Amino acid sequence: MALPFPYNLVPPKCPPTIAKHTRGFKTINLEVERKIACLAIPTLTDPSFWSQPPFTSVDPLPLKTLHDIYYDKNNLLCSNGLWVRKRNGAWQAKINPSVRIGQQHTRFEELREEHDIAKAVQAFTKTAAVAEATNNFGLDKMAEFTTYREGWRVDGDFVVVRDSTSFGWGVVEVELEETVRIEEGGEVDEGWKQRRMEEMDRRIEAFVKRYAWAWGGGQVKGKLSAYFEMMRRSGDGRKR
């Protein structure tokens, strides 16, 4: 039975684990990103700053303020490729299985339902206590900061964001996202998800190379890494 996927996104074969009789649908969110130190131009919005080849289209996105609180338990989750956070009051988790096999690709499956986050947390903590949002899934706060985000949708599919944090660090990210709808209780084959994200990664790599004139140089570091480095310098951070 064919499943409805946005953008005509359909695996070659629907995996046999997908339930045939369910009451609704759930979504799986795939995200791939590439970090860049900074932009080489003041803004992507003004074509007068563009070089060759020019962008096909640029649509500014609304400015955002993101208040993030990250949670972990003795670095157990992050070291296994699971990041749990509360963003503007809503729980989110990102899973990057490649971290567990020594690869550092920024390819994520994003979880937004609290029961899915609880299952992911307990898969690593193995605690008998029930992991619920009301008790922060049994985790401890490890980081808290605010990000001010400027963004653009470029060439239709790609999102470029410029983040500035409350602790003084900035980074640019190029992102692709795809949402897969499956029947409630079903699953999508893990190998298929990884192949989709590899394809998304290749598209981002080609995008970054095509518009090399838009990106500036400098040290590339994610916001969490920069946050912990700042905390260590201040004598108030955890060792990683």
Salt bridges, closest charged atoms under 4 A:
GLU31 OE2 - LYS94 NZ 2.94
GLU33 OE2 - LYS35 NZ 2.67
GLU33 OE1 - LYS94 NZ 4.00
ASP68 OD1 - ARG87 NE 2.76
GLU109 OE1 - LYS193 NZ 2.69
GLU110 OE2 - ARG112 NE 2.64
ASP116 OD1 - HIS115 NE2 3.29
ASP140 OD2 - LYS73 NZ 3.41
GLU144 OE2 - HIS67 NE2 2.84
GLU144 OE1 - LYS141 NZ 2.86
GLU150 OE1 - ARG162 NH2 2.87
ASP157 OD2 - ARG203 NH2 2.88
ASP163 OD1 - ARG149 NE 2.73
ASP163 OD2 - LYS223 NZ 2.95
GLU173 OE2 - LYS35 NZ 3.93
GLU173 OE2 - LYS223 NZ 3.72
GLU178 OE2 - ARG196 NH2 2.88
GLU190 OE2 - LYS193 NZ 2.88
GLU199 OE1 - ARG196 NH1 3.16
ASP201 OD1 - ARG34 NH2 3.00
ASP201 OD2 - ARG107 NH2 2.79
GLU205 OE2 - LYS209 NZ 3.39
GLU229 OE1 - LYS221 NZ 2.75
GLU229 OE2 - ARG233 NH1 3.06
